[in-house]
Amino acid sequence: QVQLVESGGGLVQAGGSLRLSCAASGSIFDIRSITTMGWHRQAPGNERELVASIDTNYGDINLADSVKGRFTISRDNAKNTVYLQMNSLKPEDTAVYYCHTDDSRGRYWGQGTQVTVSS
């Protein structure tokens, strides 16, 4: 099973930027089995929602409408790491951000990292 470690969260003023990182580790089989990596977020009282995902083989990207033009997702397959560059942050982006990976067996989650955007 893949293990995920997230970093890069914090407190930022509205209009600022943050970059989240998520590093995957595990056996060679586990790493090579990953098909998709991405980020969800969950604000208090809300359901967890998809922010962005990227296909690890073909690079296809899926972005939530609410973050298009502001957030960018990218991957470094050599480092088994996915990044979420967040620009022009808004208070409504405040949430716990969770990294995830998918393979044929299911979805795996990181522990989450808090992003707080002050107005």
N, C-alpha and C positions, 0 to 999 in steps of 0.2 A: 504494500500500500504506500502511496505517495505521501510524504509529509510536506507541508507548506509553511513557510515562515515569511510573514509580512513585515514591512518596515516603511517608514516615511510619513506616518500620520502626524498630526499635531494641530496647533492652533494658528490660524492665519486670519488676517483681516479680509473683508470683502474686496474682491478685485485681485487678490494675491494668487500665488501658485504653490502647489505642492506636487511632489512626485512620489507615488507609492511603488514599492517593489515587492515582488513575491517570488521567492526562490523555492523550487521543488527539489526534493531529494528522495532517494530510494534506490531500489535495485535498478540495474540497467534495463531489465524487462519492464519495470514499472514506469521508468522515465520514457522509454520508447513507445509505451502503450498510450501515452497522453495524446488526445486528439484536439482538445480545446483547453485553453486557459482563459481566465477572465476575472471580472470583479462584479460583485453585487454590493449593495449597501442597504442598511436598515436604520431608519430614524425611529426614535421613540414613538410607540403607538402605531407605527406603520409596518406593512409587510416588507419582507426582503425583496428588493427589486434588482433586476439586471442593469448594470451600468455599461459594461463593455465586455466583449469576448473576442478572441482571436484564434483562428484555426492554426495549430502548430505546424501542420504540413504545408498548407497552401496560403496561409496568411490572410484568409478572408476575415473581415472585421465586421462586428455587429456593435453598434452604438445606440444607446437610448436617445430618443429625440431630445430629452431634457438636457443632454450634455453635448450634443453635436455642435461642432464649432468651438468648443471650449476644452474638451477632454480628448486625449489621444492615447490609444493603447498600442504597445509594441512588445516585441519579444526578442530575447537573445537565446537561441536554442543551445548555443555552446555553454551558456551558464544556466540553462534550465530556468530562466527567469522571465517574468512578464512584468511590464511597467505600466503604470497609469499616470500620465502627465495631466495634471489638472490646472487649467488656467482660468482666469476671470471667475474665480470662485465666488459663490453666492451663499448667503446664510442658509438657504434651503438645501445646500449640498451637505450640510452638517449631518453626519451619520457615522455608524460603524461600517467600515468597508471590509468586506470579506473576499479574499482570493479563493478561486476554485479551479479545479482541474477536472476534466472528464476523460474517461476511457471506457472500454466496452463493459467494464464491471460496474460503473456508476460514477458518481460525483463525490469529490473530496473537498473539504473546506479548510481554510486556515483559521487561525484563532480570532482574527479581526483586528483592525487598527482604527482608532478613533480619529476622525477628521472634524474639527470644529471651525466654523467660519463666523467671525464676529462682524456685526454690521457697523 
